Amino acid sequence: CIVWAVGSRSPAQVDRDGVKNLVECVVNCSSMMNTTKFRTKSIFDFTGIPGSFGINRFAPLDDVIMGGISQSRFIQSSFGASFEGNVTTESNGGFCQARVQWKGGNDRLDLTGFDGMELIVKGDGRRYKLNLKNSLEPEFVFQASFDTEKGEVMTIRLPFSEFLPSRRGSVAFGGSGLFEEQLEVSNITSMAFVQSKFDTGGMTNAAFESGRFQLEIASVKAYKDVKPKIVLLSSAAVTRPFWTDSERAAYSYASQIPIVQLNPGNILGEKLKGEDILRLSGIPYTILRATGLNTTEQLPNRKIILTQGDRAVGRIHPIDMAKCMVFAMNSKNTSFKTFEVESQNQYEMQDSEQLQNQFKALSYDCRETLYPREP
């Protein structure tokens, strides 16, 4: 369903309680929840009773095998598991990894039917890599990088299509076979968390520095893409009344617009509460934050601009906003994402394929409880 809560009641009744009532209705409707195609497959859950969730299956494989002196370990933490250690480029080193292996045959990880890997992590601001392997060749793996924010719980989703074939830290085949060699997800034989001076593809890891590191992991799952079940039309600027002084100063153009200064009835705050209720529900959702809806200065069928971070200041014709919502509702690239929408008069609206690519490039919302529990 598409939802835009309207009415003559207070913002709290419309934008917060209206969304809350809808979410409760969907959650309590077994037929609707049963038709939700979103699924995850739990691979490791490191929360709960210490020692019983696969932590002891991970073993360090550090640069000492190449003469380096980096060291790491994979242990239980209050968050779940902790991949931690000291990494250094001394003695031609520069990487640590924690690896789990499957023997093959009946002992293998089969992720057929899924679209990528989902990690719930708490990082230290570094960039890490996830390695997946299904080849007998010792140094051949598929890699994908992800960034962390220090102390922040993040849900990382890595599509299988973004895992690149790699050998000894560089793109395999010199890049010539980059799109020929595909990860065979039906027969994963090993998985590893990696902290390295090299990024995916062999480029220098811009976020790398020698010293202590810690990546805490709550769970590892495979996920399947689904279309959103609720598309919520919200407003740009919902977070701005709550910005810090430094944020207001840095983005004064966005914090000084009339709706932020006036915020009648705390309408922006109530809209934000409604968003949070939906985000925490476990229902596949998309939240579109419209900039100023305008029929006098904005033309219809204009180029749609999508941004994240709630700093957009612009306008969009209601027809284009409606079209964007329909595109989002029918896309597997918009679930669990929140973004701002505006349009540019000087360009015509992009075609469906171009818009889908823009949807795909958007980041997922980072919340620990974004996704439904196992069916």
C-alpha positions as a Markdown table, in Angstrom:
| # | Residue | x | y | z |
|---|---|---|---|---|
| 1 | Cys | 0.0 | 0.0 | 0.0 |
| 2 | Ile | 1.0 | 3.6 | -0.5 |
| 3 | Val | 0.4 | 5.9 | 2.5 |
| 4 | Trp | 0.2 | 9.6 | 2.9 |
| 5 | Ala | -1.5 | 10.4 | 6.2 |
| 6 | Val | -3.7 | 13.6 | 5.8 |
| 7 | Gly | -6.5 | 15.2 | 7.8 |
| 8 | Ser | -7.5 | 18.2 | 9.9 |
| 9 | Arg | -6.3 | 16.7 | 13.1 |
| 10 | Ser | -3.1 | 17.4 | 14.9 |
| 11 | Pro | 0.3 | 16.3 | 13.5 |
| 12 | Ala | 0.6 | 13.8 | 16.3 |
| 13 | Gln | -2.7 | 12.2 | 15.4 |
| 14 | Val | -2.0 | 12.2 | 11.7 |
| 15 | Asp | 1.7 | 11.7 | 11.2 |
| 16 | Arg | 2.6 | 9.6 | 14.2 |
| 17 | Asp | -0.6 | 7.8 | 15.3 |
| 18 | Gly | -1.9 | 7.3 | 11.8 |
| 19 | Val | 1.3 | 5.5 | 10.8 |
| 20 | Lys | 1.3 | 3.6 | 14.1 |
| 21 | Asn | -2.2 | 2.3 | 13.5 |
| 22 | Leu | -1.4 | 1.3 | 9.9 |
| 23 | Val | 1.7 | -0.6 | 11.0 |
| 24 | Glu | -0.2 | -2.4 | 13.7 |
| 25 | Cys | -2.9 | -3.4 | 11.2 |
| 26 | Val | -0.4 | -4.8 | 8.8 |
| 27 | Val | 1.5 | -6.7 | 11.5 |
| 28 | Asn | -1.7 | -8.2 | 12.8 |
| 29 | Cys | -2.9 | -9.2 | 9.4 |
| 30 | Ser | -1.5 | -12.7 | 8.9 |
| 31 | Ser | -2.5 | -12.9 | 5.3 |
| 32 | Met | -0.5 | -9.7 | 4.4 |
| 33 | Met | 2.5 | -10.8 | 6.4 |
| 34 | Asn | 2.5 | -14.2 | 4.8 |
| 35 | Thr | 2.6 | -12.6 | 1.4 |
| 36 | Thr | 5.7 | -10.7 | 2.3 |
| 37 | Lys | 8.4 | -12.3 | 0.2 |
| 38 | Phe | 11.2 | -10.8 | 2.3 |
| 39 | Arg | 13.3 | -13.6 | 3.8 |
| 40 | Thr | 16.7 | -13.9 | 5.5 |
| 41 | Lys | 18.7 | -17.0 | 6.2 |
| 42 | Ser | 20.6 | -17.0 | 9.5 |
| 43 | Ile | 24.2 | -18.1 | 9.0 |
| 44 | Phe | 25.7 | -17.0 | 12.4 |
| 45 | Asp | 24.0 | -15.4 | 15.4 |
| 46 | Phe | 26.7 | -14.4 | 17.9 |
| 47 | Thr | 24.2 | -13.1 | 20.5 |
| 48 | Gly | 23.1 | -15.2 | 23.4 |
| 49 | Ile | 24.9 | -18.0 | 25.3 |
| 50 | Pro | 28.7 | -17.5 | 24.9 |
| 51 | Gly | 30.4 | -20.2 | 22.9 |
| 52 | Ser | 27.3 | -21.7 | 21.3 |
| 53 | Phe | 26.9 | -19.6 | 18.2 |
| 54 | Gly | 29.9 | -20.5 | 16.0 |
| 55 | Ile | 32.5 | -18.1 | 17.3 |
| 56 | Asn | 35.0 | -21.0 | 17.8 |
| 57 | Arg | 34.7 | -21.9 | 14.1 |
| 58 | Phe | 36.5 | -18.7 | 13.2 |
| 59 | Ala | 40.3 | -18.8 | 13.1 |
| 60 | Pro | 42.8 | -16.0 | 12.5 |
| 61 | Leu | 44.7 | -15.9 | 9.2 |
| 62 | Asp | 47.0 | -12.9 | 9.5 |
| 63 | Asp | 49.9 | -11.5 | 7.5 |
| 64 | Val | 52.4 | -13.6 | 9.5 |
| 65 | Ile | 52.0 | -16.2 | 6.7 |
| 66 | Met | 53.8 | -13.6 | 4.5 |
| 67 | Gly | 56.3 | -12.5 | 7.1 |
| 68 | Gly | 54.2 | -9.7 | 8.7 |
| 69 | Ile | 53.6 | -9.2 | 12.4 |
| 70 | Ser | 49.9 | -8.2 | 12.5 |
| 71 | Gln | 47.8 | -10.2 | 15.0 |
| 72 | Ser | 44.1 | -10.7 | 15.5 |
| 73 | Arg | 41.6 | -12.8 | 17.3 |
| 74 | Phe | 37.8 | -13.6 | 17.1 |
| 75 | Ile | 36.2 | -13.7 | 20.5 |
| 76 | Gln | 32.9 | -13.3 | 22.3 |
| 77 | Ser | 31.9 | -9.7 | 23.3 |
| 78 | Ser | 28.9 | -8.1 | 24.9 |
| 79 | Phe | 27.6 | -7.2 | 21.4 |
| 80 | Gly | 28.1 | -10.7 | 20.0 |
| 81 | Ala | 31.5 | -11.5 | 18.4 |
| 82 | Ser | 34.6 | -9.2 | 18.2 |
| 83 | Phe | 37.1 | -9.3 | 15.4 |
| 84 | Glu | 40.0 | -7.4 | 16.9 |
| 85 | Gly | 43.7 | -7.0 | 16.9 |
| 86 | Asn | 46.6 | -4.9 | 15.8 |
| 87 | Val | 47.4 | -4.4 | 12.1 |
| 88 | Thr | 50.7 | -3.0 | 10.8 |
| 89 | Thr | 52.5 | -2.6 | 7.5 |
| 90 | Glu | 55.8 | -3.5 | 9.2 |
| 91 | Ser | 57.8 | -6.4 | 7.7 |
| 92 | Asn | 55.7 | -6.1 | 4.5 |
| 93 | Gly | 52.5 | -6.9 | 6.3 |
| 94 | Gly | 49.2 | -5.1 | 6.4 |
| 95 | Phe | 46.2 | -7.4 | 6.9 |
| 96 | Cys | 44.3 | -9.5 | 9.4 |
| 97 | Gln | 41.4 | -11.8 | 8.8 |
| 98 | Ala | 39.1 | -14.2 | 10.7 |
| 99 | Arg | 38.0 | -17.1 | 8.6 |
| 100 | Val | 35.4 | -19.9 | 8.9 |
| 101 | Gln | 35.5 | -22.8 | 6.5 |
| 102 | Trp | 33.2 | -25.5 | 5.3 |
| 103 | Lys | 34.6 | -28.8 | 4.1 |
| 104 | Gly | 32.5 | -29.1 | 0.9 |
| 105 | Gly | 30.1 | -31.8 | -0.1 |
| 106 | Asn | 27.4 | -32.0 | 2.5 |
| 107 | Asp | 29.3 | -29.5 | 4.6 |
| 108 | Arg | 28.8 | -26.4 | 2.5 |
| 109 | Leu | 27.0 | -23.1 | 2.7 |
| 110 | Asp | 24.2 | -23.0 | 0.1 |
| 111 | Leu | 22.8 | -19.5 | -0.5 |
| 112 | Thr | 20.8 | -20.3 | -3.6 |
| 113 | Gly | 17.9 | -17.9 | -4.0 |
| 114 | Phe | 19.4 | -15.1 | -2.0 |
| 115 | Asp | 20.7 | -11.8 | -3.2 |
| 116 | Gly | 23.4 | -10.9 | -0.8 |
| 117 | Met | 24.9 | -10.9 | 2.7 |
| 118 | Glu | 23.5 | -8.9 | 5.6 |
| 119 | Leu | 25.7 | -8.0 | 8.6 |
| 120 | Ile | 24.7 | -6.3 | 11.8 |
| 121 | Val | 27.9 | -4.7 | 13.1 |
| 122 | Lys | 29.4 | -2.1 | 15.4 |
| 123 | Gly | 32.6 | -0.7 | 14.0 |
| 124 | Asp | 35.4 | 1.6 | 14.7 |
| 125 | Gly | 35.3 | 3.9 | 11.6 |
| 126 | Arg | 37.5 | 1.6 | 9.5 |
| 127 | Arg | 36.8 | 0.0 | 6.2 |
| 128 | Tyr | 36.5 | -3.8 | 6.2 |
| 129 | Lys | 36.1 | -6.5 | 3.6 |
| 130 | Leu | 34.0 | -9.7 | 3.6 |
| 131 | Asn | 35.6 | -12.6 | 1.6 |
| 132 | Leu | 33.5 | -15.4 | 0.2 |
| 133 | Lys | 35.2 | -18.4 | -1.5 |
| 134 | Asn | 34.0 | -21.3 | -3.6 |
| 135 | Ser | 37.1 | -22.3 | -5.4 |
| 136 | Leu | 39.8 | -24.8 | -4.6 |
| 137 | Glu | 42.5 | -22.3 | -5.7 |
| 138 | Pro | 44.2 | -21.2 | -2.4 |
| 139 | Glu | 44.3 | -17.5 | -2.9 |
| 140 | Phe | 41.2 | -16.9 | -5.0 |
| 141 | Val | 38.3 | -15.3 | -3.3 |
| 142 | Phe | 35.4 | -12.9 | -3.9 |
| 143 | Gln | 35.5 | -9.6 | -1.9 |
| 144 | Ala | 33.2 | -6.7 | -1.0 |
| 145 | Ser | 34.1 | -3.7 | 1.1 |
| 146 | Phe | 32.0 | -1.9 | 3.7 |
| 147 | Asp | 32.6 | 1.2 | 5.8 |
| 148 | Thr | 31.8 | 1.5 | 9.5 |
| 149 | Glu | 31.1 | 4.5 | 11.8 |
| 150 | Lys | 32.8 | 4.4 | 15.2 |
| 151 | Gly | 30.5 | 3.1 | 17.9 |
| 152 | Glu | 27.4 | 3.0 | 15.6 |
| 153 | Val | 25.3 | -0.1 | 15.1 |
| 154 | Met | 24.9 | -0.6 | 11.4 |
| 155 | Thr | 23.1 | -3.0 | 9.1 |
| 156 | Ile | 25.4 | -3.7 | 6.2 |
| 157 | Arg | 23.9 | -5.3 | 3.0 |
| 158 | Leu | 26.3 | -6.5 | 0.4 |
| 159 | Pro | 24.8 | -7.7 | -2.9 |
| 160 | Phe | 26.4 | -10.8 | -4.4 |
| 161 | Ser | 26.7 | -8.8 | -7.6 |
| 162 | Glu | 29.2 | -6.4 | -5.9 |
| 163 | Phe | 31.6 | -9.2 | -4.8 |
| 164 | Leu | 34.7 | -9.0 | -7.1 |
| 165 | Pro | 37.0 | -11.9 | -7.9 |
| 166 | Ser | 40.3 | -11.3 | -6.2 |
| 167 | Arg | 43.7 | -12.9 | -6.0 |
| 168 | Arg | 46.3 | -11.8 | -3.4 |
| 169 | Gly | 44.5 | -8.6 | -2.8 |
| 170 | Ser | 44.1 | -7.5 | -6.4 |
| 171 | Val | 41.4 | -8.0 | -9.0 |
| 172 | Ala | 41.8 | -11.4 | -10.6 |
| 173 | Phe | 42.8 | -11.8 | -14.2 |
| 174 | Gly | 44.0 | -8.1 | -14.3 |
| 175 | Gly | 40.3 | -7.1 | -14.6 |
| 176 | Ser | 39.9 | -8.8 | -17.9 |
| 177 | Gly | 37.6 | -11.5 | -16.5 |
| 178 | Leu | 36.0 | -9.3 | -13.9 |
| 179 | Phe | 32.4 | -10.0 | -15.1 |
| 180 | Glu | 33.1 | -13.5 | -16.4 |
| 181 | Glu | 33.9 | -15.1 | -13.1 |
| 182 | Gln | 30.8 | -15.3 | -10.9 |
| 183 | Leu | 30.4 | -16.2 | -7.3 |
| 184 | Glu | 28.7 | -19.6 | -7.1 |
| 185 | Val | 26.4 | -19.1 | -4.2 |
| 186 | Ser | 25.3 | -22.7 | -3.9 |
| 187 | Asn | 28.7 | -23.8 | -2.7 |
| 188 | Ile | 30.4 | -21.4 | -0.4 |
| 189 | Thr | 33.4 | -23.1 | 1.2 |
| 190 | Ser | 34.7 | -20.2 | 3.4 |
| 191 | Met | 33.9 | -16.7 | 4.7 |
| 192 | Ala | 36.2 | -14.2 | 6.3 |
| 193 | Phe | 36.2 | -10.8 | 7.8 |
| 194 | Val | 39.3 | -8.8 | 6.7 |
| 195 | Gln | 41.1 | -5.6 | 7.8 |
| 196 | Ser | 43.6 | -4.7 | 5.2 |
| 197 | Lys | 45.7 | -1.9 | 3.7 |
| 198 | Phe | 44.2 | -2.9 | 0.4 |
| 199 | Asp | 40.6 | -2.2 | -0.7 |
| 200 | Thr | 38.6 | -4.4 | -2.9 |
| 201 | Gly | 40.3 | -4.6 | -6.3 |
| 202 | Gly | 43.8 | -3.9 | -5.0 |
| 203 | Met | 43.4 | -0.2 | -4.5 |
| 204 | Thr | 44.8 | 1.4 | -1.4 |
| 205 | Asn | 42.3 | 1.4 | 1.5 |
| 206 | Ala | 41.8 | 5.1 | 2.2 |
| 207 | Ala | 40.5 | 4.4 | 5.7 |
| 208 | Phe | 43.4 | 2.2 | 6.7 |
| 209 | Glu | 45.9 | 3.0 | 9.4 |
| 210 | Ser | 48.2 | 0.9 | 11.5 |
| 211 | Gly | 47.1 | 0.2 | 15.0 |
| 212 | Arg | 44.3 | -1.4 | 17.0 |
| 213 | Phe | 41.1 | -2.3 | 15.3 |
| 214 | Gln | 37.8 | -3.8 | 16.4 |
| 215 | Leu | 34.7 | -4.9 | 14.4 |
| 216 | Glu | 31.9 | -6.3 | 16.5 |
| 217 | Ile | 29.4 | -8.5 | 14.8 |
| 218 | Ala | 26.0 | -9.5 | 16.1 |
| 219 | Ser | 24.8 | -11.6 | 13.2 |
| 220 | Val | 25.6 | -12.8 | 9.6 |
| 221 | Lys | 22.7 | -13.6 | 7.3 |
| 222 | Ala | 21.8 | -13.9 | 3.7 |
| 223 | Tyr | 19.0 | -11.7 | 2.4 |
| 224 | Lys | 16.6 | -11.7 | -0.5 |
| 225 | Asp | 15.5 | -8.5 | -2.1 |
| 226 | Val | 11.8 | -7.7 | -2.0 |
| 227 | Lys | 9.5 | -4.9 | -3.0 |
| 228 | Pro | 8.4 | -2.6 | -0.2 |
| 229 | Lys | 5.0 | -3.3 | 1.4 |
| 230 | Ile | 4.5 | 0.2 | 2.7 |
| 231 | Val | 5.5 | 3.3 | 0.8 |
| 232 | Leu | 5.3 | 6.3 | 3.1 |
| 233 | Leu | 5.3 | 9.9 | 1.9 |
| 234 | Ser | 7.1 | 12.0 | 4.4 |
| 235 | Ser | 8.8 | 15.5 | 4.2 |
| 236 | Ala | 12.3 | 16.7 | 3.8 |
| 237 | Ala | 13.5 | 18.6 | 6.9 |
| 238 | Val | 12.0 | 16.2 | 9.5 |
| 239 | Thr | 15.4 | 15.9 | 11.3 |
| 240 | Arg | 16.5 | 19.5 | 11.1 |
| 241 | Pro | 14.8 | 20.9 | 14.2 |
| 242 | Phe | 16.9 | 18.4 | 16.2 |
| 243 | Trp | 20.3 | 19.2 | 14.5 |
| 244 | Thr | 23.2 | 20.2 | 16.7 |
| 245 | Asp | 24.5 | 23.8 | 16.5 |
| 246 | Ser | 27.4 | 22.7 | 14.4 |
| 247 | Glu | 25.1 | 20.9 | 12.0 |
| 248 | Arg | 22.9 | 24.0 | 11.7 |
| 249 | Ala | 26.0 | 26.1 | 11.0 |
| 250 | Ala | 27.4 | 23.7 | 8.5 |
| 251 | Tyr | 24.1 | 23.5 | 6.6 |
| 252 | Ser | 22.5 | 26.8 | 7.3 |
| 253 | Tyr | 20.9 | 26.9 | 3.9 |
| 254 | Ala | 18.8 | 23.8 | 4.9 |
| 255 | Ser | 18.2 | 24.7 | 8.6 |
| 256 | Gln | 16.9 | 28.2 | 8.0 |
| 257 | Ile | 14.0 | 27.5 | 5.7 |
| 258 | Pro | 10.6 | 28.6 | 7.0 |
| 259 | Ile | 9.1 | 25.2 | 7.8 |
| 260 | Val | 12.1 | 24.4 | 10.0 |
| 261 | Gln | 11.9 | 27.8 | 11.8 |
| 262 | Leu | 8.2 | 27.6 | 12.4 |
| 263 | Asn | 7.6 | 23.8 | 12.7 |
| 264 | Pro | 3.9 | 24.3 | 13.6 |
| 265 | Gly | 2.6 | 21.8 | 16.1 |
| 266 | Asn | 5.9 | 20.0 | 15.9 |
| 267 | Ile | 4.8 | 18.6 | 12.6 |
| 268 | Leu | 8.4 | 17.7 | 11.6 |
| 269 | Gly | 9.0 | 15.9 | 14.8 |
| 270 | Glu | 5.8 | 13.9 | 14.5 |
| 271 | Lys | 6.6 | 13.0 | 11.0 |
| 272 | Leu | 9.9 | 11.7 | 12.1 |
| 273 | Lys | 8.3 | 9.7 | 14.9 |
| 274 | Gly | 6.0 | 8.1 | 12.2 |
| 275 | Glu | 9.0 | 7.2 | 10.1 |
| 276 | Asp | 10.7 | 5.6 | 13.1 |
| 277 | Ile | 7.6 | 3.5 | 13.9 |
| 278 | Leu | 7.7 | 2.2 | 10.3 |
| 279 | Arg | 11.4 | 1.6 | 10.3 |
| 280 | Leu | 11.3 | -0.4 | 13.5 |
| 281 | Ser | 8.3 | -2.5 | 12.4 |
| 282 | Gly | 10.1 | -5.2 | 10.4 |
| 283 | Ile | 7.8 | -4.6 | 7.4 |
| 284 | Pro | 9.6 | -3.9 | 4.1 |
| 285 | Tyr | 9.2 | -0.2 | 3.6 |
| 286 | Thr | 10.3 | 2.8 | 1.6 |
| 287 | Ile | 10.2 | 6.3 | 3.0 |
| 288 | Leu | 10.2 | 9.2 | 0.5 |
| 289 | Arg | 10.8 | 12.7 | 1.9 |
| 290 | Ala | 9.3 | 15.2 | -0.5 |
| 291 | Thr | 10.8 | 18.6 | -0.9 |
| 292 | Gly | 8.3 | 21.5 | -1.5 |
| 293 | Leu | 5.3 | 20.3 | -3.6 |
| 294 | Asn | 4.9 | 23.1 | -6.1 |
| 295 | Thr | 2.7 | 23.5 | -9.2 |
| 296 | Thr | 3.5 | 27.1 | -10.2 |
| 297 | Glu | 7.3 | 27.0 | -10.4 |
| 298 | Gln | 8.0 | 23.3 | -11.0 |
| 299 | Leu | 7.0 | 21.7 | -14.3 |
| 300 | Pro | 5.8 | 18.1 | -14.5 |
| 301 | Asn | 7.8 | 15.3 | -16.0 |
| 302 | Arg | 11.1 | 16.8 | -14.9 |
| 303 | Lys | 14.3 | 15.0 | -13.8 |
| 304 | Ile | 14.0 | 13.5 | -10.4 |
| 305 | Ile | 16.9 | 14.0 | -7.9 |
| 306 | Leu | 17.3 | 11.6 | -5.0 |
| 307 | Thr | 19.5 | 12.4 | -2.0 |
| 308 | Gln | 20.0 | 11.2 | 1.6 |
| 309 | Gly | 21.0 | 12.9 | 4.8 |
| 310 | Asp | 18.0 | 15.4 | 5.0 |
| 311 | Arg | 19.9 | 18.3 | 3.5 |
| 312 | Ala | 17.8 | 18.8 | 0.3 |
| 313 | Val | 16.2 | 22.1 | -0.3 |
| 314 | Gly | 14.2 | 22.2 | -3.5 |
| 315 | Arg | 10.8 | 21.6 | -5.1 |
| 316 | Ile | 8.9 | 19.0 | -7.1 |
| 317 | His | 5.7 | 18.9 | -9.0 |
| 318 | Pro | 3.1 | 16.6 | -7.3 |
| 319 | Ile | 2.7 | 14.6 | -10.5 |
| 320 | Asp | 6.4 | 13.8 | -10.5 |
| 321 | Met | 6.3 | 12.9 | -6.7 |
| 322 | Ala | 3.4 | 10.5 | -7.4 |
| 323 | Lys | 5.3 | 8.9 | -10.3 |
| 324 | Cys | 8.4 | 8.5 | -8.1 |
| 325 | Met | 6.3 | 6.8 | -5.4 |
| 326 | Val | 4.9 | 4.3 | -7.9 |
| 327 | Phe | 8.3 | 3.6 | -9.3 |
| 328 | Ala | 9.5 | 3.0 | -5.7 |
| 329 | Met | 6.6 | 0.7 | -4.9 |
| 330 | Asn | 7.4 | -1.6 | -7.8 |
| 331 | Ser | 11.2 | -1.7 | -7.2 |
| 332 | Lys | 13.3 | -4.2 | -5.3 |
| 333 | Asn | 15.9 | -1.5 | -5.0 |
| 334 | Thr | 14.0 | 0.7 | -2.5 |
| 335 | Ser | 13.1 | -1.5 | 0.4 |
| 336 | Phe | 14.5 | -0.4 | 3.8 |
| 337 | Lys | 15.6 | 3.0 | 2.4 |
| 338 | Thr | 14.8 | 6.6 | 3.3 |
| 339 | Phe | 15.6 | 9.4 | 0.8 |
| 340 | Glu | 14.7 | 13.0 | -0.2 |
| 341 | Val | 13.1 | 13.8 | -3.6 |
| 342 | Glu | 13.2 | 16.9 | -5.7 |
| 343 | Ser | 13.2 | 17.8 | -9.4 |
| 344 | Gln | 15.1 | 19.9 | -11.9 |
| 345 | Asn | 13.1 | 21.9 | -14.4 |
| 346 | Gln | 15.9 | 22.1 | -17.0 |
| 347 | Tyr | 15.9 | 18.3 | -17.7 |
| 348 | Glu | 13.3 | 15.8 | -18.7 |
| 349 | Met | 12.4 | 12.9 | -16.4 |
| 350 | Gln | 14.8 | 10.0 | -16.7 |
| 351 | Asp | 13.5 | 6.6 | -17.9 |
| 352 | Ser | 12.6 | 3.8 | -15.6 |
| 353 | Glu | 16.0 | 2.0 | -16.0 |
| 354 | Gln | 17.9 | 5.2 | -15.0 |
| 355 | Leu | 15.7 | 5.7 | -12.0 |
| 356 | Gln | 16.1 | 2.1 | -10.9 |
| 357 | Asn | 19.9 | 2.6 | -11.0 |
| 358 | Gln | 19.5 | 5.7 | -8.8 |
| 359 | Phe | 17.4 | 3.7 | -6.3 |
| 360 | Lys | 20.0 | 1.0 | -6.3 |
| 361 | Ala | 22.8 | 3.5 | -5.4 |
| 362 | Leu | 21.0 | 4.7 | -2.3 |
| 363 | Ser | 22.2 | 3.5 | 1.1 |
| 364 | Tyr | 20.1 | 1.2 | 3.3 |
| 365 | Asp | 18.8 | 2.6 | 6.6 |
| 366 | Cys | 21.1 | 1.6 | 9.4 |
| 367 | Arg | 19.0 | 0.3 | 12.3 |
| 368 | Glu | 19.6 | -2.8 | 14.3 |
| 369 | Thr | 15.9 | -3.9 | 14.2 |
| 370 | Leu | 15.2 | -3.1 | 10.5 |
| 371 | Tyr | 14.4 | -6.6 | 9.4 |
| 372 | Pro | 11.8 | -9.2 | 10.4 |
| 373 | Arg | 12.7 | -12.2 | 12.4 |
| 374 | Glu | 13.1 | -15.6 | 10.9 |
| 375 | Pro | 9.8 | -17.0 | 9.6 |
